[in-house]
Amino acid sequence: MAKEITSNVEALEAEAEKILEEAKTRASEILLQAKEESKKILSAQLPLDEIKTDCDKIVSKARAEADEKIKDSEQKAAEISTHADKKVKELTERVVNIVRGRS
């Protein structure tokens, strides 16, 4: 009976060693495949067309906003200039009236 138990234990140890070796081999294969795949990913071209399209959209939107702000600023500047011209005219008339003796 002891011989049979020893034989069974040795068989189990042999089977365990075989399974362990197979697992190590499979793990090595998986690591190798992972390294190869990571090299492919790192060396692959980025989708630059998509990025360029997004970039062009952003630039276009920014230009449109800038044009709108420029237009608004020019309109406000024209209003200020018109208002300033009226004020200058009023002040000039007051100075002339003061010099003439009219209040």
Phi, psi and omega in degrees: 000319179297323180294322180293319179295315180299318180297318179294319179296316180296321178296319178295319178297318179296316179296319179296318178297319179297314179297318179297317179297317178298320179295318178296317179297314180296321178296319178296319178297317180297317178298318179297316178297320180296318179296317179296318179295320179294324176296318179298316182296316182292329182271351181290149177286141174285153179286077186293331179299316180295318180294318180297319178299314178298317180298315179298321178297316181297316180296317180298316179296319180296319178296318180298317178295318179296317178300318179296317179293322178297315179300314179297318180296319179296321179295316179295321179297320178296319178296318179295318179298316179298315179297319180295320179299319179296318181296318179298318179298315179298315180295321179298316179298321179294317179297316180298318180294322177295317179295323180283347180095008177262141180261000000 
